[in-house]
């Protein structure tokens, strides 16, 4: 929350810290990014994140040591935190948020269970697809995200079968970093926006929501991004020879669903005790995030609700 960040920034200033180390997962890294900026700019979190006060001073150098891959958040220039007044997540992006150093070591992630790996790897896959579908994607970001998709597809099963397989796990860490690098020039999209909103308003976490929503969002965007889906299908090692572009695009969605079926990953929001009454609120909060201007097609709030109903 803003209050937590203000307290941490206060002690960081008074201790004259010369760097901040973020050791942990999604929210630990989000918090450290925020504190590194707040401590050097002498603002309150609400002033910087809600009032958009200009960031004048460079942050205290940030070192990120993720205890698990976090969909690229470990190296992307944004963070999200809870505003305790309305309990909604607020999104903040700035080029000063880039970490000074990232230490991605699969040995640190040896605590992850097979279930954790399935949830994390499919979230990376979701973030990679989100990033490649952005209208700001280019040849460089697309090549990074396609490589990330390929790494996940090839290493998710070996990682789950043997959670101590450091080679396979290292590939998942690499996929996360490649996705984060791509996000820096491209952008995350609807899957991430809905997942942030769902984690805020339900008992789901961001990783669970990302994995569940991906196939449904891919189906929605199929006709508007068919060319990109063909590349995704290739990265998933789907056979797309001698078929039309639309048929090849459908193969991309099928390739994702094959992974889900093999891993027995839930594909419905209702399996996580999400209620239908929650869906309009999730759609409303998701539509408030500024990065949705990157979507490949205009998306009214009622159509966001339609996607959520399909995923329910």
N, C-alpha and C positions, 0 to 999 in steps of 0.2 A: 504494500500500500504506500501511498504518498508519505504517510507518517513514518513508516519504517525507513523509507529512503532518506527522509530529512534527518532522522536520528543517525543513520549510518554515515551520511555525508558530514554531519557535524563532528563526529568523532574522527573521521578521516582527516578533516581540516586541522583539528586540534592536535592530532598525533603527528602532523607534518609528514604524512605517508608519501613515499616517492614512487609507489606503484600499488596496484590492487590486483590480487589474484582471485579469479573466479574459479572455484573448484566445486563442481556440482553439475546439475542438469539444467533444464529449461529456465525455471524461475530464478535460480541462483545466478545464472549468466545474465538474464534480463536485469536483475537488481544491480549487479556489479557494473554493467554498462551505464545504467542511470547514475549510480553513485560517482563513477569516474568523472562524469560531466558536472554533476551538481557540486562536488567538492571543490572544483577549480573555478566555478562561476559564481559561487556564493548566492545561489537562488534557492527558493523553496521548490520542491518537485511540482507543485501545482502551478507555479508561475512559469516554469520551463515547459511543462507538458501540456497544460490546458491553455494558459495565456499566451503560449508561443513566444516568450521573451527570447530575443536573439542570443544565441550562444556565442560569446565573444572570446573566451579563453579555451585553449586546447585542454583536453581532459588529462587527468592523472593517468599515466600509462597503465593499460589494462593487459593482464596476462590471463588467458582463458585455458583451463584444463578441464575439458568435459569428461564427466564420469560415464557418459554414454553419448553416442551420436545424437545430435539434437536438430536434425533436418536442415543444417546449414546455419542455424541461429548462432553457432559458436563463432562465425566469422562474418556475418552479415551486419550492415550498419543500421540496425533498428532494434527496438525492444518494445515490450508491452508490459504494463503494470495495472494493478487494480486501483481505481479511484474509490476510496472508501465511502464517499458521499452517496454515490448511486450504485456502487458495487459493480460497475462496468469496467471492462478492460479498455485502456487507452493506449494508442499506438503512437510511437515516436520514432522518427528517422532523421539521421544527420550523419554527414561523412566523418565527423569526429568520433562516432561510435565504433569505428573500426578498432579491433584490438591491436596492441603492439606485437603480441606474440600469441600463438595458439600451440598448445602441446596436446596432440591427439595420439594417445597411446592405448592400443587395445588391451594391454595388460591391466590398465585401470578399470576396464569394463568386464573383468572376469566374474564379477558378482552377478552379471545379467543372466537371468534364466532363459530358457527357450521361449517362454511366453513374452518376456521383455524384448527379446531379440526380434520376434515376429512383429510385435507392435511397433518397435523402433524402425525396423527396416521398411515396413510398409508405409510408415510416415515419411521416411526419406523419399521413397518412390512417389508418394503423393506430392511432396514439395517440389520434386524434380519435374513432374508433369505440370504442376501449377506454374512453375517458372518458365518452362518452354512454351506454354500457351500464352504467356504475356505478350501484348502487342509491342512491348519494348525489347523483346528477345532479339538477338542478332546471331550471326554465325558463330561467334566465340562463346556466347552464353549457351547457345543450343548444343554446341559440341560438348561443353562441360556437363550439361544436364543429361544428354544422351549417354555419355560415358557413365554417369552416376546410375542411370536406370539399368545399364548393362551390368555394372558391378553388383547392384542389388539382386538382379534376376539370377546371376550366376552364383552368388554367395549366400543368399538367404537360407536355402535349405541346408548346405553344409554347416552354417553357423548354428542353426537350430538343432541339427542332429548331434553336434558336438560343440556345446557352448565354450569349450576350452580351445577351440580351433582358432589360433591367433591370426593365421593367414586370412581366413574367411572374414574374421571380425575386423581385421585391419582394412579389408576391402570396403566394409560398411562404413567405417570411419572416413575413409577416403571419399566414398560416395556422398557423405554428408558435407564434407568440406567442399567438394566440387559444386554441390548444389548451392551452398552458401556463397561461394565466389560468384556464381552466375546470378544469384539474387541481387548482388551489389550493383549490377548494371541493368538487369532485367527487373523482375519483381515477383513476389508471391501473388496469389490471386484468390479466387473464390473459395477454394478448398480450405486455405489457411484462414480466411475471414470467417467462414462458417464454423471452423474448428475452434477459433478463439472465442467466438460467441457461444458456442455450445458448451465449452469448458467453463465459461463464466456463469451460465444459467442452469446447468445440469451437473450431475455427478461425474460426467465423462472428463477425461483429460484430453489435452490437445492431440496427443499421439493417437489415441483411440478414435477420436473424431476424424482425424485426417485419413486414417485407413478405411473407415467405413464410408466416408463421403466420396472418395476418389472415383470409384466406378460410375456412380450416379452423375457426377459432374462431367466425367469424360463422355458419357452418353449424351448429355445435354449439349456439349460443345462439338460433337462429332462432325456435323456438316460444316460448321464455321471454321474448323481447323483441320480438315481432312489431310492436307499435306504434311502437317506436323505429326499427325497420328500415324502416318505411314512410317516416318522415321522412328517413332516410339515402338511400333510393331517390330521393326528391324532390330532395335536395341533389345527387345524382349525375345529375340531369336524366333519370331514367328515366320512361317513360310508365306510370303506374299507374291510369289512368282505367278504370272499369268492370271492375275485377277485385277479388277478395277480399283481405282483409288479409294472409293467408298468402301468396297469390300476389304481392302487392305487396312483402312482406318478402323473398321469394325474388329479386325484381328487384334488391334492394340487393346481395345476394351476386353476382348476375350482373353488376351494374354495376361492381363491383370487379374481377371476373374479366375483363371486357372491357378495362379499363385494362391489366391485366397482359398479356393476349394481344397488345394493340396494341404494348406496349413490349417484348414478348418477355422478360418478367421470369420467372425460375425460380419454380416453385410447389411444389417438393419439397425437403425437407431433404437428401435423398440427393445432390442436384446440388451440394451444398457439402461433400461428403466427410464428412458426418455419418454415423456408424455406428449401426446398430440397438442395439448394446450401450450407446450413450450415452443412449438415451431414458429409462430408469428414473432415472438420475442427474439428468437435466434436470428430470424431473417432481418428484423429491424436493426438489431445491434450490428450484424455483419455488414449491412448496407451503409453503416456510418463510417467504416474504415476507409481512410483516404486512398489506399493502394488499389481499390477496386476500379480506379480509372484505367488500369492496365488491361482490363478484360478484353478478349478478342471480339466480343459483341456486347451491345448495350443490354443491361440486365435490370429490368424493373423489379421492385421489391416483391410483387406478387409472383414473379417467375422464380425468384429465390425460394419462396415458400413452396412452389410446385416441386422444385428439386428436393427440398426437405421431406415433403409428403411422399415422394417416390422412394426416398431413402428410409422412410419410417418402417 
